[in-house]
Amino acid sequence: MRNIDRFFIGGVWTAPLGTDRHRLVNPATEEEIAAIPMASAEDVDRAVAAARAAFEGWQASSKEERLLLLRRLLDLYNEAYDELAELMTREMGTVARFSREAQAWVGRAHLEAAIEALEAESFEEMRGSTLISKEPIGVCALITPWNWPMNQLVVKVAPALAAGCTVVAKPSEFSPLSSIRFAELVEAAGFPPGVYNHITGAGPVAGEALARHPDVDMISITGSTRAGIAVARAAADTVKRVTQELGGKSANIILRDADLATAVRQGVLDCFGNAGQACKAPARMLVPAERMEEAAALAGAAAEALTVGAPEGEVDLGPVVNESQWRRIQSLIEAGIAEGARLVTGGPGRPDHLPRGWYVRPTVFADVAHGSTIATEEIFGPVVALIPYRDEEEAIRIANDSIYGLAGYIQTGDPETARRIARKLRVGMVYINGAGWDARAPFGGYKQSGNGREHGAWGLADYLETKATAGL
């Protein structure tokens, strides 16, 4: 990649002003693969200035002009699809099959959904004698994490551009390669200079500068709850719009009438997808107390059936993203053991056949006490906690007793029961009996899982202001 050491600012690939570099390591081999530039406050100023200068012209562009460019970007994305998947496997260790079938696919899905939302949006309507207009909010800073590089970049970029906003994107320095390639695709699509700007940098430096910047009108962050709080605090002085998609500790309620074998196996697979590095992972499996032994055996068997190894091979799980994440997961597994949860399979350390790379043993805990560390803290790895419940009311109470409220899962043979319980869950999304992800359904959470909604029409709305014009 020719632009790995540069930022894309004002339509030009330019050398950074800052001298800090991030050592990007392949998590499967622990070998350095690139040195990524880290933006200084001055680099942020340049990128924001470029976006501000481009905003007047871009907001005046027609819906048809934006659609033309977004469709061209989608075509280029599809042409680069396999390359993007390969880059995500290199930078964060995602299994190659998963990179192709999920990681790259969701970027395509978000572009398609944003195009559909823009096609359906009128931007103006009369309410009585008042004209209601929807207008782009302005310069948007978009901060994205490492775990779903194309998903979490494109879900912000596509609706922001569709709305007529200009963008400064700051993807994570831990998965920057696919994001750099995406910036090259935006350039090739022909968006006007300054409409899309790309930098990489550390949260406390570049993220802080973007959040505080008086010329940034909106900041959207996907990341940890800690990072979301820091961004909101920094943004408060300029009263900019802040949207956040943050942490989760989703509960998977398996009711007594569910097919236990199917529900437990699917719950383990859903939790361990992307090596467990997903904010909506069903990491708390709630099972009837009298069936804990059976559920533990089923979950253990499902975890032990998964293969772990080099992500380029035909395996189920690759490594987690880096050493820091690996060590955090290890400390939480050890906390589970120390606090008395029953280790069914997995546990601390690497799999025996993998002495190098940031690999985690697929781990199942049973008889986990509600309120314990592994029942409350987001682990972000292939670890599932089986928590017993006595009746439906207790299951709902346990599910809701969390600082998070991103997603909930229900397994049952009765659709009416599922809908009734779903209404009682304080979460932004509920998945019943293995229902799939939908790029056109609103995505976001309650409580400390954030605010605002992404995907499709809801994502487009986040980047618009509403104006009322009364009179002739």
C-alpha positions, 0 to 999 in steps of 0.5 A, spaced: 500 500 500 503 506 497 499 511 502 501 507 509 505 512 511 500 518 509 494 522 511 489 523 506 487 531 507 484 535 502 484 530 497 491 529 497 496 524 500 500 528 505 506 527 510 504 527 517 506 533 521 507 529 527 513 524 528 510 519 533 509 512 530 505 506 532 508 499 531 503 495 527 504 487 529 500 481 526 497 478 532 498 471 529 505 472 528 507 478 533 511 480 527 511 488 525 508 489 519 508 497 518 509 503 522 503 507 522 503 515 523 500 518 529 496 525 528 498 531 532 493 536 534 496 540 528 494 534 523 487 534 526 487 542 525 489 541 518 484 535 517 478 539 520 480 545 516 480 541 509 473 539 511 470 545 513 473 549 507 469 543 503 462 543 507 459 549 503 460 546 496 458 539 499 452 541 502 449 544 496 450 538 492 444 535 489 441 528 492 443 525 485 450 528 485 451 524 492 448 518 489 452 518 483 458 518 488 456 513 493 454 508 487 461 509 484 464 508 491 460 501 492 462 499 485 470 500 487 468 497 494 466 491 490 472 491 486 477 491 492 472 486 496 477 480 497 483 485 498 479 489 504 478 482 507 485 480 506 488 486 509 483 485 515 486 478 516 493 481 516 491 487 521 487 484 526 487 476 525 480 475 523 479 468 520 480 469 512 473 466 511 470 470 516 473 476 513 470 475 507 463 472 509 462 478 514 468 483 515 468 485 508 461 484 507 458 488 512 461 494 509 458 493 502 451 492 506 452 499 509 454 502 503 447 499 500 443 501 506 445 508 506 444 509 498 437 506 499 436 511 505 438 517 501 434 515 495 428 515 499 429 521 503 426 528 501 429 532 506 423 537 505 416 537 507 410 542 508 407 541 515 401 546 515 404 553 512 411 551 515 417 548 511 420 543 515 427 542 512 433 537 514 440 539 513 447 536 514 449 538 521 456 540 518 463 537 519 463 530 522 469 527 526 468 519 526 472 515 531 472 508 529 475 501 533 479 496 531 474 490 532 470 491 525 474 495 521 469 496 515 463 495 519 464 501 523 467 506 519 462 505 513 456 505 517 458 512 519 462 515 513 456 512 508 450 516 511 454 522 513 456 523 506 449 522 504 447 527 508 451 532 505 456 532 511 464 533 510 468 528 514 474 527 518 475 519 520 480 517 525 480 509 525 484 505 530 491 505 529 490 497 531 487 496 524 488 501 519 490 498 513 483 496 511 481 503 512 487 506 508 485 502 502 478 505 503 480 512 503 484 510 497 477 508 494 473 514 496 479 518 492 478 514 486 470 515 486 471 522 485 469 525 491 471 533 492 477 535 495 476 535 503 469 532 503 473 525 506 479 526 510 483 520 513 488 520 519 490 515 524 492 517 531 491 516 539 485 517 542 488 522 548 491 526 542 487 526 536 481 523 539 481 529 544 483 534 539 477 532 534 472 532 540 474 539 543 475 542 536 470 548 535 470 547 527 467 540 528 459 540 529 458 532 530 463 527 533 461 519 532 464 514 536 464 507 537 469 504 542 469 502 549 464 506 554 470 509 557 472 512 551 465 514 549 465 518 556 472 521 555 469 524 548 463 526 551 466 530 556 471 533 551 466 535 546 461 539 552 465 545 551 463 546 544 456 543 545 457 539 539 452 533 537 455 526 540 453 519 538 456 513 541 456 506 540 459 503 546 460 497 550 455 491 552 454 485 556 448 482 552 444 476 556 442 470 552 435 468 555 434 460 554 427 459 556 425 452 559 421 450 552 427 452 548 431 446 544 437 446 549 442 443 545 440 448 539 440 454 543 446 453 547 450 451 541 448 457 537 449 461 543 456 459 544 458 460 536 454 467 537 459 469 543 465 467 540 464 470 533 470 474 531 474 471 537 469 474 541 471 481 539 464 484 538 460 489 543 453 485 542 456 478 543 451 474 548 456 473 553 451 472 559 448 465 557 442 465 562 439 457 563 434 454 568 438 452 574 435 445 574 438 444 567 445 447 568 449 441 568 446 439 561 447 446 559 454 446 561 456 440 558 453 442 551 457 449 551 463 445 553 462 441 547 461 446 542 467 450 545 471 444 544 469 443 537 472 449 535 479 450 532 484 455 533 489 457 529 493 461 523 487 465 521 489 464 513 487 457 514 481 453 515 480 454 522 474 457 526 478 462 531 484 466 530 488 470 535 485 477 538 488 483 536 494 485 540 498 483 547 494 488 551 487 485 549 490 478 550 492 480 557 486 483 559 482 477 557 487 472 561 486 477 567 478 476 567 479 469 566 483 468 572 478 473 576 472 468 574 476 462 577 478 466 583 471 468 584 469 461 584 466 460 577 466 453 575 471 452 569 468 447 564 473 448 558 479 453 556 482 457 561 488 461 562 494 461 557 494 460 549 492 453 546 498 448 547 499 448 539 500 455 539 506 458 543 506 464 539 501 469 537 495 472 541 491 466 541 485 465 547 483 458 549 475 458 547 473 458 555 466 456 558 464 458 565 458 455 569 455 456 575 457 464 574 454 468 580 450 474 578 454 480 580 461 477 579 466 480 575 466 475 569 458 476 569 459 484 569 465 486 565 465 486 558 471 481 556 471 482 549 474 475 547 471 468 546 469 467 554 462 465 555 458 465 562 453 460 564 448 464 569 442 460 573 435 463 573 429 460 577 424 463 573 422 468 568 422 474 572 429 472 575 431 471 568 429 478 566 431 482 572 438 479 571 438 481 564 437 488 566 441 488 572 447 491 568 450 498 566 450 496 559 443 495 554 446 494 547 443 487 545 438 481 548 437 474 546 431 470 547 431 462 545 424 460 546 418 456 542 413 461 543 413 467 539 408 471 544 413 469 550 419 472 546 415 478 544 413 479 551 420 478 554 423 483 549 418 489 551 421 488 558 429 488 556 432 495 557 436 494 550 436 497 544 436 490 540 433 484 541 434 477 537 429 472 538 431 464 536 438 466 532 435 472 528 440 475 523 443 482 523 440 487 519 443 493 516 437 496 515 434 496 522 436 501 527 443 499 531 444 502 538 443 501 545 440 504 552 444 506 558 452 506 558 452 502 551 451 509 548 446 514 544 444 515 537 442 509 532 446 507 526 444 503 520 440 505 514 435 511 515 436 511 522 444 512 521 442 518 516 438 521 521 443 522 526 447 527 521 441 531 519 439 538 523 431 540 522 429 547 520 422 550 521 421 556 516 414 559 517 411 564 512 411 566 505 
